[in-house]
Amino acid sequence: METLSDGEVMAQVRDGDVGRLGVLFERHHGRLYNYCLRLTGDSETSRDLVQEVFFRMLKYRHTYRDDGAFLPWFYRLARNTCFDHFRGSGREVAAEVESFDREAPGPAPSEEAEHREEVRLLSRALGRLPVDKRELLVMARFGSLGYQEIAEVLGTTVGAVRVRVHRALKDLRQAYRTIEREVAS
């Protein structure tokens, strides 16, 4: 069983043991895929972006500093990769984001159907947000990053992250309500 932290493994990769990148891939490819998927709305593109992020980890391994801040460094690479994709493709974001992962055991069938519909509407609402707000919510709610880590990724303060998350959630609620009205009519 691997007992080294992500930072320790990345330091080994940086120092020349590039085979250790597989450990980080196994630990983080699922989370990274979900991050890319929620930004792009496309599963095939997201798989390609995951591969590109790990390629860039290898290419830019010398930029990793062994200061215990692996996740901010990792997400900075992922963020840059996704934004490079958006610039290169000439489009900003997809109109609808594929559904969220679900971990809890299923409730009653009627509750399950209602939950699936809410998740579908929430996915559509998230897809309508500008990419910067979508990215922030993905990192804060689905990326397992704390506000301090998000601030490091974005190069801003924790206070600014809190304000931006609050505003993004407000916009998400409004987009959700709009979609609910559209579906109801």
N, C-alpha and C positions, 0 to 999 in steps of 0.2 A: 504494500500500500504506500502511495506517495504521501510523504509528510511535509515536503517542502512547500512554502508559500508560493503564490504566483510570482511575487517579486524575486524570490530566490531562484525559481526556475528560469525566469526571464533573464536574470543576471548570468546564469549559466549559458543561455543561448547567446547573449551579448558577448560573452567571453569566448565563444567559439564552439560550444557544444550544441550545434544547430539541430541535432536530432531530438533535443529536449522540447522543441517547439510542438511536437506531437502531444506532449502532456498538456500544454496550454490549449491546444486545439480541442482535445477531449473535454477539458473543463469548461470551455467557453464557446464552442461553436454553436450550440443551441441558443444560448442567450444572444449571441451576435446575429444569428439568423433572424431571430424574432425582432431585434432592433432594426435590422435592414428591411425586413418585411413590413414593419409598421411605418417605415419612412417611404418605401417605394411602392408598396401595395402589390408587388409582383414576386411570386415565389421563385421563378427561374432567375430573375435579376438578383434577388437576395442571395441565392446560392452562389452566384458568380461573385457578388460583393464580399461574401464571407471568404472565399478563396483569395480574393485580392487583398483583403485586410491581412490575412496570414502571410501572404507573399510580402506585403509591405512591412510586417513585423520583422521578417527575416532581413529584408533590404535595409531597414532603418534601425536595426537592433542596436547599433552603436549610440543611438540617441537616448536609449533607456538609461535612466539614472537609478541606481539601487537605493532609493529613499523610501521604499515601502509604498509607493503610489503607483502600483501597476494598473489598476482599473482606470484611473484618469488618463494615463498614457495610452492604454488600449482603446478607450472610447474616443480619444482625440484622433487616433489613426482611423478608427471606424468612421467617425464623423467626416474627416477629410476625404476618405474614400467615397462615401455616399455623396458628398457635395460635389466631388469631381465627376461622379457619374451623372448627376443632375446637370452640371454645366456641359458635359460632353454630349448628353442626349438631347439637349435643347428643351427639356421640359423640367418643370419644377417637381411635381408630385403626381401620383395617380389619384383618380377621383374617389376611389374607395379602397380601404385597407382591408386585407383578408382578416378573417376572424381571429379573436384572441384565444390563447391557450386556456384550457380549463383543467384544473387539478382536482377539484372536490368531487366526491362520489355523487351520482345523480339523484336528484329529488324525484318527486312524483311526476308522471308523464306530463300533466298539464303545467306544472311549474317548470319543467324542463323546456317545454315549447315556449313558454313565456320568457324564460331566461335566454334561450337561443335568439329570440326576436330582439330582446334588449341588447344583446351582444352585437347582433347584426346592425342595429341602429347606431350603437356606440361606435362600431367600426366605421360606418359611413360618416358619422360626425367627425371622427378623428381624421378621416381622409379629406375632409373639407377645410381643415385648418391649414394655415401656411406652414411650410416645412419647418421653420424655426420653432414654432409653438408645438407642432407635432413631435419634433425631436426632443424638446424639453420634457414633455409629458411621458414620452417613451422612456427616457432616461430615469425620470423621477419615479414613475409608477411601475414600469416593467423591467427596467435595466438593473435594478437592485443597487442603484447608486444613491448615496446620501447627498444632501445639498452641498456639503463641502467638496465632495468629489466632482459634482456637476460644475461647481464654480471653477475648479481647477481645469476641467475639460474646456469650458467656455472662456476661461481667462477673465473671470469677473469675481464679484464678491458674493458671499453667501446671502446677504441681504437682497442683492439684485436678483439672485436665483429665486428666492422666496417670492418676490414681487412678480417675476415673470411666470412662475408656476401658477400663482394665484390668478393672474390675468389669462393665462392659457386655459385653466380650468373653467373660468367664467365663459370664455369663448366656446369651449367644448360644450358646456351646458346649453348655450344659446344655439349652437349648431344642432345639438341633439333635439332640442324642442322644435326647431324648424323642420327637421326630418320627421319627427313624430306628426306634426301638422300635415306635412306633405303626404305621409302614408295614410293618415286618417281621412283625407279628402278624396 
